[in-house]
Amino acid sequence: MAYEKRLKSHNLVHLLQNRESGYTNVGQQPGRMPLLAYERLFYKCITPCLTIDSITIPPIYLRKFTPDGRKLLAFSQDQRSLLIYSYGGSSCAAVGELIRQANVGSDEFFSSQDSILKSQIFERLFPTKETLNLCQGDFGLYYLHREFSVFLEDGRYAMLAAMTVVRGALPVEDYVRYPDLFDKVDAFSYVFFLVDLKLGVVTDRLILPNDSIVIAHNHGISVFGSTVMMMSRLHQCVYVYWVNDGKFHQQETIGPRPRDFIEKATTDFDNLDATTVLPITHIKQRVLSFQYRQINDKSGNPTDSQKSFYKNFEYIEHMIMERMHLVNDELLMLRYEERPKDTDTMPMATSLRRLYVFYTITGEEVVGVYPEYSINLLHILLKFNDYMSNDRSLQFGDAPSLPMHFFLRHTFADTNESVSVDRHTALRFNPSIPLSSQSLSSSPYLKFNEFRYDSRYMSPLEQPHRCSNEPIVFVDRATDSIKFRLYATARRHLNSLAPRELCAFIWHPFDPLVLSIQKCMNSYVYHVHLYNHGTIVEK
């Protein structure tokens, strides 16, 4: 019993001794566990407990760390160049010497006027950088989207996007090639760059001259392995590419027509007008066929299911594709929503009706259709939530833990069967999927099953949150003790008339390092949160 308690101890000395002994848990050895998985308990002892307020950084836009944590990506202020900073480590001698000279002491929060620590800490953490000027020459009119980046081949390559506004009407032939075309959105010209982060060069470019793709926070892009999918809101289809040796290879386009379809549509574009009836798209035809096969009525009398099918036929026919997620290399999840009416001048006050479609890529078949209130879809989310993000830590091999999934699992999955899931619960949680590709931080400090924190101000989702009036407290769930605090409080008093103040956090994949960015109107303030052995966390 004493041996088991010793192996479960959170004392740093005990953890070091357990690691030296070769056993990190009862009956488990490091060689039989994922890389660095036995280090998880150390993160409850070594935390980003020191906040250095209002540090000085170059005039850039910080993006995120690479999956291996060795580099930090940023964009130049004119959004035309990529900056690649090398990460020297939060415990390197240069950083430690700077903290010692500043006489930080044991406080959790350091704020001092004209401090050398605040002006030089960023340079010590990221000592060297490379600059790649991407938007030049033929792409001089483009600008990099600072909220988009996708990593491929375990962080070897980074895919970035640049865009510019397109003027003029859409080609008439697009209305025939893409029968479900949604021309109520603005069209842009896109250039996707594939950057080799190891060599520091651009290996390929992909140009989409007239399209509309939601690339903010990676919404319209999904990645699984070497497969990259891009969803076009304009053409209502999904482009499939395969990345190999730093090159884009187009495979197919999913949506308008089935694979190997013999084109028989008219080429007489002069006779096309608003009254021309175009064929239904391939995926919608599969959706309607799937729903019709679900009607188990063998008699000739119409049933409620049949009435519902015929009633919603035209509605489904006019829905638009809004989100998608590549679950694996074979299964694609699509979310269809109600098409805005031409008479709508203001956004709808009520929530839009949604339809979730599961589509097999090889077989070109629809294997599941669920409305947004579907209880079965919520059960799928509960059981397979790890597959709904496709984000995995290179160090630990597991998926990030979202507060919503933690709540669902402990409320419904881990309780007795008497707790039922109703349609209101499904309506609340089903719209959270699909998650954007690579939009979750893999930091072990954000695992909600290990640490408890206020999910209103902090989340593994790499999106800005509203600022808190108090520091964000991280509590160990096992011992119910405070492990560290992040001081990124609002600069102004929060009220309904004050400008909204947001805060974004850039977490290192495994090191105790966080960069926080506070924004209020056009003003930015940067903080760094890192581990300091002299800091004492108040309990």
MOKA-V622565 format. One record per residue. RES is the residue in one small letter. BURIAL is 1 if it has 9 or more other C-alpha atoms within 8 Angstrom, else 0. Layout:
RES,BURIAL / RES,BURIAL
//
This chain:
m,0 / a,0 / y,0 / e,1 / k,0 / r,0 / l,1 / k,0 / s,0 / h,1 / n,0 / l,0 / v,0 / h,1 / l,1 / l,0 / q,0 / n,1 / r,1 / e,0 / s,0 / g,0 / y,1 / t,1 / n,1 / v,0 / g,0 / q,1 / q,1 / p,1 / g,0 / r,0 / m,1 / p,1 / l,1 / l,0 / a,1 / y,1 / e,0 / r,1 / l,1 / f,1 / y,1 / k,1 / c,1 / i,0 / t,1 / p,1 / c,1 / l,1 / t,1 / i,1 / d,1 / s,1 / i,1 / t,1 / i,0 / p,0 / p,0 / i,1 / y,1 / l,0 / r,1 / k,1 / f,1 / t,1 / p,1 / d,1 / g,1 / r,1 / k,1 / l,1 / l,1 / a,1 / f,1 / s,1 / q,0 / d,0 / q,1 / r,1 / s,1 / l,1 / l,1 / i,1 / y,1 / s,1 / y,1 / g,1 / g,0 / s,1 / s,0 / c,0 / a,0 / a,0 / v,1 / g,1 / e,0 / l,1 / i,1 / r,0 / q,0 / a,1 / n,0 / v,0 / g,0 / s,0 / d,1 / e,1 / f,1 / f,1 / s,0 / s,0 / q,0 / d,0 / s,0 / i,0 / l,1 / k,1 / s,1 / q,1 / i,1 / f,1 / e,0 / r,1 / l,1 / f,1 / p,1 / t,0 / k,1 / e,0 / t,0 / l,1 / n,0 / l,0 / c,1 / q,1 / g,0 / d,0 / f,0 / g,0 / l,0 / y,1 / y,1 / l,1 / h,1 / r,0 / e,1 / f,1 / s,1 / v,1 / f,1 / l,1 / e,0 / d,1 / g,1 / r,1 / y,1 / a,1 / m,1 / l,1 / a,1 / a,1 / m,1 / t,1 / v,0 / v,0 / r,0 / g,0 / a,0 / l,0 / p,0 / v,0 / e,0 / d,1 / y,1 / v,1 / r,0 / y,1 / p,1 / d,1 / l,1 / f,1 / d,0 / k,0 / v,0 / d,0 / a,1 / f,1 / s,1 / y,1 / v,1 / f,1 / f,1 / l,1 / v,1 / d,1 / l,1 / k,0 / l,0 / g,1 / v,0 / v,1 / t,1 / d,1 / r,1 / l,0 / i,0 / l,0 / p,0 / n,1 / d,1 / s,1 / i,1 / v,1 / i,1 / a,1 / h,1 / n,1 / h,1 / g,1 / i,1 / s,1 / v,1 / f,1 / g,0 / s,1 / t,1 / v,1 / m,1 / m,1 / m,1 / s,1 / r,1 / l,1 / h,1 / q,1 / c,1 / v,1 / y,1 / v,1 / y,1 / w,1 / v,1 / n,0 / d,0 / g,1 / k,1 / f,1 / h,0 / q,0 / q,0 / e,0 / t,1 / i,1 / g,1 / p,1 / r,1 / p,1 / r,0 / d,0 / f,0 / i,0 / e,0 / k,0 / a,0 / t,0 / t,0 / d,0 / f,0 / d,0 / n,0 / l,0 / d,0 / a,0 / t,0 / t,0 / v,0 / l,0 / p,0 / i,1 / t,1 / h,1 / i,1 / k,1 / q,1 / r,1 / v,1 / l,1 / s,0 / f,1 / q,1 / y,1 / r,0 / q,0 / i,0 / n,0 / d,0 / k,0 / s,0 / g,0 / n,0 / p,0 / t,0 / d,0 / s,0 / q,1 / k,1 / s,0 / f,1 / y,0 / k,0 / n,0 / f,1 / e,0 / y,1 / i,1 / e,0 / h,1 / m,1 / i,1 / m,1 / e,1 / r,1 / m,1 / h,1 / l,1 / v,1 / n,0 / d,0 / e,0 / l,1 / l,1 / m,1 / l,1 / r,1 / y,1 / e,1 / e,1 / r,0 / p,0 / k,0 / d,0 / t,0 / d,0 / t,0 / m,0 / p,0 / m,0 / a,0 / t,0 / s,0 / l,0 / r,0 / r,1 / l,1 / y,1 / v,1 / f,1 / y,1 / t,1 / i,1 / t,0 / g,0 / e,1 / e,0 / v,1 / v,1 / g,1 / v,1 / y,1 / p,1 / e,1 / y,1 / s,1 / i,1 / n,0 / l,1 / l,1 / h,0 / i,1 / l,1 / l,1 / k,0 / f,0 / n,1 / d,0 / y,0 / m,1 / s,1 / n,1 / d,1 / r,1 / s,1 / l,1 / q,1 / f,1 / g,1 / d,0 / a,1 / p,1 / s,1 / l,1 / p,1 / m,0 / h,1 / f,1 / f,0 / l,1 / r,1 / h,1 / t,0 / f,1 / a,1 / d,0 / t,0 / n,0 / e,0 / s,0 / v,0 / s,0 / v,0 / d,0 / r,1 / h,0 / t,0 / a,1 / l,1 / r,0 / f,0 / n,1 / p,0 / s,0 / i,0 / p,1 / l,1 / s,1 / s,1 / q,1 / s,1 / l,1 / s,1 / s,1 / s,1 / p,1 / y,0 / l,1 / k,1 / f,1 / n,0 / e,1 / f,1 / r,1 / y,1 / d,0 / s,0 / r,0 / y,1 / m,1 / s,1 / p,1 / l,0 / e,1 / q,0 / p,0 / h,1 / r,1 / c,1 / s,1 / n,0 / e,0 / p,1 / i,1 / v,1 / f,1 / v,1 / d,1 / r,1 / a,0 / t,0 / d,0 / s,0 / i,1 / k,1 / f,1 / r,1 / l,1 / y,1 / a,1 / t,1 / a,1 / r,0 / r,0 / h,0 / l,0 / n,0 / s,0 / l,0 / a,0 / p,0 / r,0 / e,1 / l,1 / c,1 / a,1 / f,1 / i,1 / w,1 / h,1 / p,1 / f,1 / d,0 / p,1 / l,1 / v,1 / l,1 / s,1 / i,1 / q,1 / k,1 / c,1 / m,0 / n,0 / s,0 / y,0 / v,1 / y,1 / h,1 / v,1 / h,1 / l,1 / y,1 / n,0 / h,0 / g,0 / t,1 / i,0 / v,1 / e,0 / k,0
//
